[in-house]
């Protein structure tokens, strides 16, 4: 079985499926790069582009910074939420691309009095996959919490009594409403950033810099 090996001239971009992938396509096109296969229909995890020296790795959103940090990808696009959890070590973050915008929020089931619980100093059980962000937020507020790390649908946790609240990414709020939850506190606005491996920035600057500049111009339109 052959393994994938990038040569010294090839650029590898790490992306996750879904909204970030779709929102990144116009930025790539601004740099003259077109992804020639759809990750939703292709079984390939390494997608070709119209440029033989540019490939796209399809990985989980939470794994994008790791692939870039360790040099398996030269650059990538990751949400601020993911980068905060990762810590950003070994990554150059030149541009806020202003794509896949949403917010990190606290939500509870309808009927739960969050404000009173916080005011009275109750110890809250909070389910989230954004543990570091949640810990920092509640520590700043002086609220005592027991954090429960989940990887799947957060909305289920308050409904079955696993948690009092959740910390999760919210876009329209439709999923919360459909599951009898309400947003009670916004923690921060989230968008996606271009991230670049620091060694690749030095070794492949001639190839990377025009793409970075094209992304920056396109993200400001």
C-alpha positions as CSV (number, residue, x, y, z in Angstrom):
1,X,0.0,0.0,0.0
2,X,1.5,3.3,-1.1
3,X,1.7,6.2,1.3
4,X,1.2,9.9,0.6
5,X,4.4,11.9,0.4
6,X,4.4,15.6,-0.3
7,X,7.5,16.8,-2.1
8,X,9.3,20.0,-1.2
9,X,7.3,22.0,-3.8
10,X,3.9,20.7,-2.9
11,X,1.5,22.6,-0.7
12,X,-0.9,20.7,1.5
13,X,-4.0,22.5,2.9
14,X,-6.0,21.0,5.8
15,X,-9.8,21.6,5.8
16,X,-12.8,20.2,7.5
17,X,-16.0,19.2,5.7
18,X,-19.0,21.4,5.8
19,X,-19.3,25.1,6.3
20,X,-15.6,25.9,6.5
21,X,-14.8,23.9,3.4
22,X,-17.6,25.6,1.4
23,X,-16.7,29.1,2.7
24,X,-13.0,28.5,1.9
25,X,-13.7,27.6,-1.8
26,X,-14.1,31.2,-2.9
27,X,-10.9,32.2,-1.2
28,X,-9.0,29.4,-3.0
29,X,-10.5,30.5,-6.3
30,X,-9.3,34.0,-5.6
31,X,-5.8,32.4,-5.4
32,X,-6.4,30.6,-8.7
33,X,-7.0,27.2,-7.0
34,X,-10.0,25.0,-7.6
35,X,-10.7,21.8,-5.7
36,X,-11.7,19.3,-8.4
37,X,-13.6,16.8,-6.2
38,X,-16.4,17.2,-3.7
39,X,-15.6,15.8,-0.2
40,X,-19.3,15.1,0.3
41,X,-19.4,12.6,-2.6
42,X,-15.8,11.5,-2.9
43,X,-14.3,8.9,-0.6
44,X,-10.9,10.4,-1.0
45,X,-9.4,12.1,2.1
46,X,-6.7,13.8,-0.1
47,X,-8.4,15.9,-2.8
48,X,-6.7,17.1,-6.0
49,X,-6.9,20.7,-7.3
50,X,-6.3,22.3,-10.7
51,X,-2.8,23.0,-9.5
52,X,-0.8,19.7,-9.4
53,X,1.3,21.1,-6.6
54,X,-1.6,21.8,-4.2
55,X,-3.6,19.1,-2.4
56,X,-6.4,19.4,0.2
57,X,-6.5,17.1,3.2
58,X,-10.0,16.4,4.6
59,X,-9.8,16.0,8.4
60,X,-11.9,16.6,11.4
61,X,-12.2,20.3,12.4
62,X,-10.6,19.6,15.8
63,X,-7.6,18.0,14.0
64,X,-6.8,20.8,11.6
65,X,-4.4,22.6,13.9
66,X,-2.6,19.4,14.8
67,X,-2.0,18.5,11.2
68,X,-0.6,22.0,10.5
69,X,1.4,22.2,13.8
70,X,3.2,19.0,13.0
71,X,3.8,19.7,9.3
72,X,1.5,17.1,7.8
73,X,-0.2,20.1,6.2
74,X,1.5,23.4,5.3
75,X,-1.6,25.5,6.1
76,X,-5.2,25.2,7.0
77,X,-8.4,26.9,8.1
78,X,-9.7,26.5,11.6
79,X,-12.3,28.1,13.8
80,X,-11.3,30.3,16.7
81,X,-13.1,27.9,19.0
82,X,-10.9,25.0,17.8
83,X,-7.7,27.1,18.0
84,X,-8.5,28.2,21.6
85,X,-8.8,24.6,22.7
86,X,-5.7,23.6,20.8
87,X,-3.6,26.5,22.2
88,X,-2.2,27.6,18.8
89,X,1.3,26.3,19.6
90,X,3.6,26.2,16.5
91,X,1.1,28.0,14.3
92,X,1.3,31.3,12.5
93,X,-2.2,32.9,12.3
94,X,-1.9,35.7,9.8
95,X,-5.6,36.3,8.9
96,X,-9.1,36.3,10.4
97,X,-10.9,35.2,7.2
98,X,-14.4,36.2,8.6
99,X,-15.9,33.0,7.4
100,X,-18.1,30.4,9.2
101,X,-19.1,33.1,11.6
102,X,-21.0,32.1,14.7
103,X,-20.7,32.5,18.5
104,X,-19.8,30.5,21.6
105,X,-22.7,30.5,24.0
106,X,-24.1,29.1,27.2
107,X,-27.5,27.4,26.8
108,X,-29.9,25.7,29.2
109,X,-33.2,23.9,28.9
110,X,-36.3,26.1,28.9
111,X,-37.5,26.5,32.5
112,X,-34.1,26.5,34.1
113,X,-33.4,29.8,35.9
114,X,-29.7,30.3,34.9
115,X,-29.4,33.8,36.3
116,X,-30.7,32.9,39.7
117,X,-28.5,29.8,39.9
118,X,-25.4,31.9,39.1
119,X,-26.5,34.6,41.5
120,X,-27.0,32.2,44.3
121,X,-23.6,30.6,43.8
122,X,-24.9,27.2,42.7
123,X,-22.4,24.7,41.4
124,X,-23.4,24.1,37.8
125,X,-22.8,21.0,35.7
126,X,-21.8,22.1,32.2
127,X,-21.4,19.8,29.2
128,X,-19.1,20.9,26.4
129,X,-16.4,19.9,24.1
130,X,-14.8,23.3,24.6
131,X,-13.5,22.6,28.0
132,X,-10.7,25.2,28.2
133,X,-13.0,28.0,26.9
134,X,-15.7,27.0,29.3
135,X,-13.4,26.8,32.3
136,X,-11.9,30.2,31.6
137,X,-15.3,31.8,31.1
138,X,-16.8,30.5,34.3
139,X,-13.6,31.2,36.3
140,X,-13.7,34.8,35.2
141,X,-17.3,35.1,36.4
142,X,-16.5,33.3,39.7
143,X,-19.0,30.6,39.0
144,X,-18.2,27.1,40.2
145,X,-18.7,24.4,37.6
146,X,-18.2,20.7,37.0
147,X,-17.2,20.3,33.4
148,X,-18.4,17.3,31.5
149,X,-16.6,16.7,28.2
150,X,-18.8,15.4,25.4
151,X,-18.0,14.9,21.7
152,X,-21.5,14.4,20.3
153,X,-24.6,16.5,20.4
154,X,-24.5,18.8,23.4
155,X,-28.2,19.6,23.3
156,X,-29.1,16.2,24.7
157,X,-27.2,16.6,28.0
158,X,-29.6,19.1,29.7
159,X,-32.6,17.2,28.4
160,X,-31.7,13.9,30.2
161,X,-30.3,15.6,33.3
162,X,-26.6,15.0,32.6
163,X,-25.9,18.8,32.9
164,X,-27.6,22.0,33.9
165,X,-26.1,23.9,30.9
166,X,-24.0,23.5,27.8
167,X,-21.3,25.6,26.2
168,X,-21.4,25.2,22.4
169,X,-21.1,27.0,19.1
170,X,-24.4,28.6,18.0
171,X,-25.2,29.9,14.5
172,X,-28.9,30.5,14.1
173,X,-30.1,28.9,17.3
174,X,-32.5,26.6,15.4
175,X,-31.1,23.4,16.9
176,X,-31.4,24.8,20.4
177,X,-35.0,25.8,19.9
178,X,-35.8,22.4,18.3
179,X,-34.6,20.7,21.5
180,X,-36.4,23.0,24.0
181,X,-33.2,24.9,24.9
182,X,-32.4,28.6,25.1
183,X,-29.3,30.7,24.7
184,X,-28.6,32.5,28.0
185,X,-25.2,34.0,27.6
186,X,-22.9,34.7,24.7
187,X,-19.2,34.1,25.5
188,X,-17.5,35.2,22.3
189,X,-17.9,35.7,18.6
190,X,-16.3,33.0,16.5
191,X,-14.9,33.0,12.9
192,X,-12.3,31.0,11.1
193,X,-8.6,31.9,10.7
194,X,-5.9,30.9,8.2
195,X,-3.2,29.0,10.0
196,X,0.3,28.2,8.7
197,X,3.0,25.9,9.8
198,X,5.9,28.1,10.8
199,X,8.6,25.9,9.1
200,X,6.6,25.8,5.9
201,X,6.3,29.6,6.0
202,X,10.1,29.8,5.9
203,X,10.8,26.9,3.5
204,X,7.9,27.5,1.1
205,X,7.3,31.2,1.4
206,X,7.5,31.8,-2.3
207,X,4.5,29.5,-2.9
208,X,2.6,30.3,0.3
209,X,2.9,34.1,0.3
210,X,0.8,34.7,-2.9
211,X,-2.0,32.5,-1.5
212,X,-1.9,34.2,1.9
213,X,-2.2,37.6,0.1
214,X,-5.0,36.4,-2.1
215,X,-6.9,35.1,0.9
216,X,-6.4,38.4,2.7
217,X,-7.8,40.4,-0.2
218,X,-10.8,38.1,-0.7
219,X,-11.6,38.0,3.0
220,X,-12.0,41.8,3.0
221,X,-14.5,42.0,0.2
